[in-house]
C-alpha cells in the first residue's frame, strides 16, 4: 500500500513539473529584464580602489564606493 502511495506521489510530482515545463515552452522566449543588454560591456578599472566597473555605471558606483566616494570615509 505504501509503495502505491509513493508511486502516486512521484507521478503527481512528475506531472506538475512537466505541466510547468510545457507552460514555459508555450509562452516563448521571455524578454530580458530592463537595463539588460545582450552585448557585452567593457569593464573599467578604478584608479583609486582597483575594482572593475561596467563602463555605463562608473559614475553611480564611484559615488557609492567607500574608497572612491567624494567626502566619504576611506582612502
Biopython code that builds the backbone (N, CA, C, O; Angstrom):
import numpy as np
from Bio.PDB.StructureBuilder import StructureBuilder

atoms = [
    (1, "UNK", "N", (0.818, -1.205, 0.000)),
    (1, "UNK", "CA", (0.000, 0.000, 0.000)),
    (1, "UNK", "C", (0.861, 1.268, 0.000)),
    (1, "UNK", "O", (0.560, 2.238, -0.695)),
    (2, "UNK", "N", (1.947, 1.240, 0.801)),
    (2, "UNK", "CA", (2.836, 2.401, 0.878)),
    (2, "UNK", "C", (3.516, 2.606, -0.482)),
    (2, "UNK", "O", (3.704, 3.743, -0.912)),
    (3, "UNK", "N", (3.876, 1.533, -1.145)),
    (3, "UNK", "CA", (4.523, 1.656, -2.452)),
    (3, "UNK", "C", (3.593, 2.325, -3.457)),
    (3, "UNK", "O", (4.033, 3.155, -4.252)),
    (4, "UNK", "N", (2.340, 1.979, -3.427)),
    (4, "UNK", "CA", (1.373, 2.571, -4.345)),
    (4, "UNK", "C", (1.235, 4.072, -4.080)),
    (4, "UNK", "O", (1.205, 4.872, -5.015)),
    (5, "UNK", "N", (1.153, 4.442, -2.823)),
    (5, "UNK", "CA", (1.058, 5.864, -2.472)),
    (5, "UNK", "C", (2.324, 6.613, -2.892)),
    (5, "UNK", "O", (2.252, 7.733, -3.398)),
    (6, "UNK", "N", (3.481, 5.987, -2.678)),
    (6, "UNK", "CA", (4.746, 6.609, -3.064)),
    (6, "UNK", "C", (4.811, 6.789, -4.579)),
    (6, "UNK", "O", (5.207, 7.852, -5.057)),
    (7, "UNK", "N", (4.435, 5.782, -5.324)),
    (7, "UNK", "CA", (4.434, 5.884, -6.780)),
    (7, "UNK", "C", (3.432, 6.929, -7.266)),
    (7, "UNK", "O", (3.699, 7.654, -8.224)),
    (8, "UNK", "N", (2.287, 7.003, -6.605)),
    (8, "UNK", "CA", (1.289, 8.006, -6.971)),
    (8, "UNK", "C", (1.837, 9.419, -6.702)),
    (8, "UNK", "O", (1.614, 10.334, -7.495)),
    (9, "UNK", "N", (2.542, 9.585, -5.602)),
    (9, "UNK", "CA", (3.144, 10.880, -5.275)),
    (9, "UNK", "C", (4.214, 11.254, -6.314)),
    (9, "UNK", "O", (4.266, 12.397, -6.768)),
    (10, "UNK", "N", (5.058, 10.296, -6.684)),
    (10, "UNK", "CA", (6.064, 10.551, -7.702)),
    (10, "UNK", "C", (5.426, 10.914, -9.043)),
    (10, "UNK", "O", (5.895, 11.819, -9.734)),
    (11, "UNK", "N", (4.370, 10.216, -9.404)),
    (11, "UNK", "CA", (3.684, 10.506, -10.660)),
    (11, "UNK", "C", (3.074, 11.908, -10.619)),
    (11, "UNK", "O", (3.128, 12.632, -11.613)),
    (12, "UNK", "N", (2.507, 12.292, -9.501)),
    (12, "UNK", "CA", (1.922, 13.621, -9.355)),
    (12, "UNK", "C", (2.993, 14.707, -9.486)),
    (12, "UNK", "O", (2.778, 15.711, -10.165)),
    (13, "UNK", "N", (4.136, 14.512, -8.844)),
    (13, "UNK", "CA", (5.217, 15.496, -8.915)),
    (13, "UNK", "C", (5.736, 15.607, -10.348)),
    (13, "UNK", "O", (5.972, 16.710, -10.842)),
    (14, "UNK", "N", (5.914, 14.459, -11.016)),
    (14, "UNK", "CA", (6.376, 14.479, -12.396)),
    (14, "UNK", "C", (5.370, 15.193, -13.295)),
    (14, "UNK", "O", (5.762, 15.954, -14.179)),
    (15, "UNK", "N", (4.098, 14.957, -13.079)),
    (15, "UNK", "CA", (3.049, 15.604, -13.869)),
    (15, "UNK", "C", (3.094, 17.116, -13.679)),
    (15, "UNK", "O", (2.978, 17.864, -14.650)),
    (16, "UNK", "N", (3.260, 17.573, -12.437)),
    (16, "UNK", "CA", (3.329, 19.012, -12.161)),
    (16, "UNK", "C", (4.550, 19.641, -12.831)),
    (16, "UNK", "O", (4.448, 20.723, -13.409)),
    (17, "UNK", "N", (5.700, 18.973, -12.759)),
    (17, "UNK", "CA", (6.910, 19.508, -13.376)),
    (17, "UNK", "C", (6.771, 19.586, -14.892)),
    (17, "UNK", "O", (7.166, 20.577, -15.506)),
    (18, "UNK", "N", (6.210, 18.545, -15.489)),
    (18, "UNK", "CA", (6.003, 18.560, -16.934)),
    (18, "UNK", "C", (5.011, 19.643, -17.344)),
    (18, "UNK", "O", (5.193, 20.298, -18.371)),
    (19, "UNK", "N", (3.983, 19.829, -16.561)),
    (19, "UNK", "CA", (2.994, 20.860, -16.851)),
    (19, "UNK", "C", (3.625, 22.250, -16.841)),
    (19, "UNK", "O", (3.347, 23.065, -17.722)),
    (20, "UNK", "N", (4.471, 22.524, -15.850)),
    (20, "UNK", "CA", (5.166, 23.810, -15.784)),
    (20, "UNK", "C", (6.114, 23.984, -16.962)),
    (20, "UNK", "O", (6.186, 25.058, -17.560)),
    (21, "UNK", "N", (6.842, 22.913, -17.289)),
    (21, "UNK", "CA", (7.802, 22.994, -18.383)),
    (21, "UNK", "C", (7.096, 23.288, -19.703)),
    (21, "UNK", "O", (7.561, 24.113, -20.489)),
    (22, "UNK", "N", (5.967, 22.610, -19.948)),
    (22, "UNK", "CA", (5.214, 22.852, -21.179)),
    (22, "UNK", "C", (4.636, 24.268, -21.200)),
    (22, "UNK", "O", (4.583, 24.891, -22.260)),
    (23, "UNK", "N", (4.210, 24.778, -20.065)),
    (23, "UNK", "CA", (3.690, 26.146, -19.998)),
    (23, "UNK", "C", (4.784, 27.152, -20.343)),
    (23, "UNK", "O", (4.522, 28.140, -21.029)),
    (24, "UNK", "N", (5.998, 26.913, -19.877)),
    (24, "UNK", "CA", (7.111, 27.804, -20.206)),
    (24, "UNK", "C", (7.442, 27.725, -21.688)),
    (24, "UNK", "O", (7.758, 28.741, -22.307)),
    (25, "UNK", "N", (7.375, 26.541, -22.257)),
    (25, "UNK", "CA", (7.679, 26.378, -23.674)),
    (25, "UNK", "C", (6.649, 27.091, -24.543)),
    (25, "UNK", "O", (6.997, 27.653, -25.582)),
    (26, "UNK", "N", (5.399, 27.074, -24.132)),
    (26, "UNK", "CA", (4.343, 27.727, -24.892)),
    (26, "UNK", "C", (4.453, 29.241, -24.839)),
    (26, "UNK", "O", (4.113, 29.923, -25.806)),
    (27, "UNK", "N", (4.924, 29.770, -23.718)),
    (27, "UNK", "CA", (4.988, 31.225, -23.573)),
    (27, "UNK", "C", (6.077, 31.838, -24.443)),
    (27, "UNK", "O", (6.074, 33.050, -24.661)),
    (28, "UNK", "N", (6.995, 31.042, -24.939)),
    (28, "UNK", "CA", (8.043, 31.544, -25.824)),
    (28, "UNK", "C", (9.172, 32.171, -25.043)),
    (28, "UNK", "O", (9.184, 32.142, -23.812)),
    (29, "UNK", "N", (10.119, 32.737, -25.764)),
    (29, "UNK", "CA", (11.257, 33.357, -25.083)),
    (29, "UNK", "C", (10.812, 34.592, -24.307)),
    (29, "UNK", "O", (10.014, 35.399, -24.784)),
    (30, "UNK", "N", (11.343, 34.711, -23.118)),
    (30, "UNK", "CA", (10.973, 35.844, -22.283)),
    (30, "UNK", "C", (11.860, 37.038, -22.612)),
    (30, "UNK", "O", (13.015, 36.882, -23.007)),
    (31, "UNK", "N", (11.308, 38.208, -22.446)),
    (31, "UNK", "CA", (12.055, 39.437, -22.699)),
    (31, "UNK", "C", (13.110, 39.617, -21.609)),
    (31, "UNK", "O", (12.868, 39.263, -20.455)),
    (32, "UNK", "N", (14.263, 40.154, -21.954)),
    (32, "UNK", "CA", (15.283, 40.390, -20.927)),
    (32, "UNK", "C", (14.813, 41.461, -19.952)),
    (32, "UNK", "O", (14.006, 42.319, -20.311)),
    (33, "UNK", "N", (15.311, 41.417, -18.732)),
    (33, "UNK", "CA", (14.909, 42.430, -17.753)),
    (33, "UNK", "C", (15.348, 43.819, -18.193)),
    (33, "UNK", "O", (16.283, 43.948, -18.983)),
    (34, "UNK", "N", (14.685, 44.866, -17.691)),
    (34, "UNK", "CA", (15.063, 46.231, -18.073)),
    (34, "UNK", "C", (16.517, 46.517, -17.694)),
    (34, "UNK", "O", (16.978, 46.125, -16.622)),
    (35, "UNK", "N", (17.216, 47.191, -18.569)),
    (35, "UNK", "CA", (18.614, 47.516, -18.312)),
    (35, "UNK", "C", (19.570, 46.424, -18.740)),
    (35, "UNK", "O", (20.784, 46.596, -18.627)),
    (36, "UNK", "N", (19.065, 45.316, -19.222)),
    (36, "UNK", "CA", (19.911, 44.207, -19.654)),
    (36, "UNK", "C", (20.253, 44.386, -21.120)),
    (36, "UNK", "O", (19.385, 44.694, -21.936)),
    (37, "UNK", "N", (21.493, 44.195, -21.443)),
    (37, "UNK", "CA", (21.930, 44.274, -22.827)),
    (37, "UNK", "C", (22.552, 42.949, -23.218)),
    (37, "UNK", "O", (23.329, 42.377, -22.453)),
    (38, "UNK", "N", (22.221, 42.458, -24.395)),
    (38, "UNK", "CA", (22.788, 41.206, -24.855)),
    (38, "UNK", "C", (24.245, 41.383, -25.267)),
    (38, "UNK", "O", (25.000, 40.413, -25.334)),
    (39, "UNK", "N", (24.631, 42.611, -25.540)),
    (39, "UNK", "CA", (26.009, 42.892, -25.934)),
    (39, "UNK", "C", (26.887, 42.975, -24.687)),
    (39, "UNK", "O", (26.480, 43.562, -23.685)),
    (40, "UNK", "N", (28.078, 42.399, -24.737)),
    (40, "UNK", "CA", (28.983, 42.529, -23.590)),
    (40, "UNK", "C", (29.443, 43.971, -23.435)),
    (40, "UNK", "O", (29.575, 44.705, -24.415)),
    (41, "UNK", "N", (29.681, 44.359, -22.207)),
    (41, "UNK", "CA", (30.069, 45.730, -21.925)),
    (41, "UNK", "C", (31.493, 45.756, -21.373)),
    (41, "UNK", "O", (31.887, 44.873, -20.611)),
    (42, "UNK", "N", (32.241, 46.750, -21.752)),
    (42, "UNK", "CA", (33.623, 46.877, -21.290)),
    (42, "UNK", "C", (33.652, 47.195, -19.801)),
    (42, "UNK", "O", (32.824, 47.949, -19.291)),
    (43, "UNK", "N", (34.626, 46.601, -19.116)),
    (43, "UNK", "CA", (34.833, 46.900, -17.701)),
    (43, "UNK", "C", (35.989, 47.882, -17.584)),
    (43, "UNK", "O", (36.995, 47.767, -18.283)),
    (44, "UNK", "N", (35.827, 48.847, -16.691)),
    (44, "UNK", "CA", (36.829, 49.886, -16.477)),
    (44, "UNK", "C", (37.391, 49.703, -15.080)),
    (44, "UNK", "O", (36.632, 49.546, -14.124)),
    (45, "UNK", "N", (38.706, 49.722, -14.949)),
    (45, "UNK", "CA", (39.334, 49.579, -13.636)),
    (45, "UNK", "C", (39.413, 50.949, -12.963)),
    (45, "UNK", "O", (39.847, 51.925, -13.574)),
    (46, "UNK", "N", (38.996, 51.009, -11.714)),
    (46, "UNK", "CA", (39.068, 52.251, -10.945)),
    (46, "UNK", "C", (40.525, 52.526, -10.567)),
    (46, "UNK", "O", (41.243, 51.622, -10.140)),
    (47, "UNK", "N", (40.952, 53.768, -10.726)),
    (47, "UNK", "CA", (42.326, 54.125, -10.418)),
    (47, "UNK", "C", (42.581, 54.132, -8.917)),
    (47, "UNK", "O", (43.702, 53.867, -8.484)),
    (48, "UNK", "N", (41.571, 54.429, -8.124)),
    (48, "UNK", "CA", (41.756, 54.552, -6.672)),
    (48, "UNK", "C", (41.696, 53.217, -5.947)),
    (48, "UNK", "O", (42.600, 52.889, -5.179)),
    (49, "UNK", "N", (40.634, 52.438, -6.185)),
    (49, "UNK", "CA", (40.461, 51.206, -5.401)),
    (49, "UNK", "C", (40.710, 49.942, -6.203)),
    (49, "UNK", "O", (40.855, 48.872, -5.611)),
    (50, "UNK", "N", (40.766, 50.021, -7.534)),
    (50, "UNK", "CA", (41.110, 48.872, -8.349)),
    (50, "UNK", "C", (39.961, 47.957, -8.736)),
    (50, "UNK", "O", (40.178, 46.955, -9.416)),
    (51, "UNK", "N", (38.732, 48.282, -8.315)),
    (51, "UNK", "CA", (37.621, 47.420, -8.708)),
    (51, "UNK", "C", (37.307, 47.621, -10.180)),
    (51, "UNK", "O", (37.611, 48.667, -10.753)),
    (52, "UNK", "N", (36.701, 46.621, -10.782)),
    (52, "UNK", "CA", (36.288, 46.732, -12.184)),
    (52, "UNK", "C", (34.811, 47.092, -12.217)),
    (52, "UNK", "O", (33.989, 46.457, -11.556)),
    (53, "UNK", "N", (34.483, 48.118, -12.993)),
    (53, "UNK", "CA", (33.139, 48.683, -13.050)),
    (53, "UNK", "C", (32.663, 48.647, -14.498)),
    (53, "UNK", "O", (33.435, 48.977, -15.398)),
    (54, "UNK", "N", (31.399, 48.250, -14.750)),
    (54, "UNK", "CA", (30.870, 48.373, -16.111)),
    (54, "UNK", "C", (30.926, 49.845, -16.543)),
    (54, "UNK", "O", (30.623, 50.743, -15.757)),
    (55, "UNK", "N", (31.311, 50.072, -17.776)),
    (55, "UNK", "CA", (31.531, 51.436, -18.261)),
    (55, "UNK", "C", (30.301, 52.317, -18.097)),
    (55, "UNK", "O", (30.445, 53.514, -17.850)),
    (56, "UNK", "N", (29.101, 51.770, -18.223)),
    (56, "UNK", "CA", (27.896, 52.584, -18.119)),
    (56, "UNK", "C", (27.548, 52.944, -16.674)),
    (56, "UNK", "O", (26.692, 53.799, -16.447)),
    (57, "UNK", "N", (28.193, 52.312, -15.698)),
    (57, "UNK", "CA", (27.837, 52.537, -14.296)),
    (57, "UNK", "C", (28.966, 53.172, -13.496)),
    (57, "UNK", "O", (28.923, 53.166, -12.266)),
    (58, "UNK", "N", (29.959, 53.712, -14.157)),
    (58, "UNK", "CA", (31.130, 54.250, -13.463)),
    (58, "UNK", "C", (30.733, 55.331, -12.465)),
    (58, "UNK", "O", (31.144, 55.273, -11.306)),
    (59, "UNK", "N", (29.957, 56.301, -12.883)),
    (59, "UNK", "CA", (29.619, 57.424, -12.000)),
    (59, "UNK", "C", (28.816, 56.961, -10.790)),
    (59, "UNK", "O", (29.082, 57.391, -9.668)),
    (60, "UNK", "N", (27.837, 56.088, -11.009)),
    (60, "UNK", "CA", (26.987, 55.631, -9.897)),
    (60, "UNK", "C", (27.778, 54.801, -8.905)),
    (60, "UNK", "O", (27.598, 54.955, -7.697)),
    (61, "UNK", "N", (28.648, 53.926, -9.384)),
    (61, "UNK", "CA", (29.421, 53.072, -8.485)),
    (61, "UNK", "C", (30.445, 53.888, -7.722)),
    (61, "UNK", "O", (30.622, 53.692, -6.520)),
    (62, "UNK", "N", (31.111, 54.784, -8.391)),
    (62, "UNK", "CA", (32.123, 55.603, -7.706)),
    (62, "UNK", "C", (31.492, 56.507, -6.657)),
    (62, "UNK", "O", (32.110, 56.772, -5.626)),
    (63, "UNK", "N", (30.289, 56.978, -6.895)),
    (63, "UNK", "CA", (29.621, 57.841, -5.921)),
    (63, "UNK", "C", (29.270, 57.076, -4.649)),
    (63, "UNK", "O", (29.198, 57.672, -3.575)),
    (64, "UNK", "N", (29.048, 55.745, -4.754)),
    (64, "UNK", "CA", (28.655, 54.946, -3.598)),
    (64, "UNK", "C", (29.785, 54.098, -3.039)),
    (64, "UNK", "O", (29.582, 53.378, -2.062)),
    (65, "UNK", "N", (30.970, 54.166, -3.634)),
    (65, "UNK", "CA", (32.105, 53.359, -3.196)),
    (65, "UNK", "C", (32.773, 54.025, -1.996)),
    (65, "UNK", "O", (33.014, 55.232, -2.017)),
    (66, "UNK", "N", (33.070, 53.266, -0.968)),
    (66, "UNK", "CA", (33.698, 53.844, 0.216)),
    (66, "UNK", "C", (35.085, 54.397, -0.078)),
    (66, "UNK", "O", (35.486, 55.410, 0.495)),
    (67, "UNK", "N", (35.815, 53.737, -0.966)),
    (67, "UNK", "CA", (37.149, 54.202, -1.290)),
    (67, "UNK", "C", (37.112, 55.391, -2.257)),
    (67, "UNK", "O", (37.943, 56.294, -2.166)),
    (68, "UNK", "N", (36.143, 55.389, -3.185)),
    (68, "UNK", "CA", (36.153, 56.385, -4.250)),
    (68, "UNK", "C", (35.160, 57.523, -4.019)),
    (68, "UNK", "O", (35.285, 58.578, -4.641)),
    (69, "UNK", "N", (34.193, 57.335, -3.153)),
    (69, "UNK", "CA", (33.151, 58.334, -2.985)),
    (69, "UNK", "C", (33.707, 59.651, -2.460)),
    (69, "UNK", "O", (34.578, 59.669, -1.590)),
    (70, "UNK", "N", (33.201, 60.734, -2.992)),
    (70, "UNK", "CA", (33.636, 62.053, -2.552)),
    (70, "UNK", "C", (33.066, 62.357, -1.177)),
    (70, "UNK", "O", (31.857, 62.260, -0.964)),
    (71, "UNK", "N", (33.940, 62.726, -0.241)),
    (71, "UNK", "CA", (33.513, 63.134, 1.081)),
    (71, "UNK", "C", (33.136, 61.984, 1.994)),
    (71, "UNK", "O", (32.642, 62.223, 3.096)),
    (72, "UNK", "N", (33.346, 60.767, 1.585)),
    (72, "UNK", "CA", (33.039, 59.631, 2.446)),
    (72, "UNK", "C", (34.319, 59.111, 3.064)),
    (72, "UNK", "O", (35.422, 59.471, 2.653)),
    (73, "UNK", "N", (34.148, 58.247, 4.073)),
    (73, "UNK", "CA", (35.317, 57.672, 4.736)),
    (73, "UNK", "C", (36.054, 56.748, 3.786)),
    (73, "UNK", "O", (35.462, 56.183, 2.867)),
    (74, "UNK", "N", (37.318, 56.603, 4.008)),
    (74, "UNK", "CA", (38.122, 55.712, 3.175)),
    (74, "UNK", "C", (39.279, 56.455, 2.566)),
    (74, "UNK", "O", (39.417, 57.665, 2.745)),
    (75, "UNK", "N", (40.138, 55.710, 1.824)),
    (75, "UNK", "CA", (41.345, 56.311, 1.276)),
    (75, "UNK", "C", (41.132, 56.815, -0.042)),
    (75, "UNK", "O", (42.054, 57.357, -0.652)),
]
sb = StructureBuilder()
sb.init_structure("model")
sb.init_model(0)
sb.init_chain("A")
sb.init_seg("    ")
for serial, (resi, resn, name, xyz) in enumerate(atoms, 1):
    if name == "N":
        sb.init_residue(resn, " ", resi, " ")
    sb.init_atom(name, np.array(xyz, "f"), 0.0, 1.0, " ", f" {name:<3s}", serial, name[0])
structure = sb.get_structure()
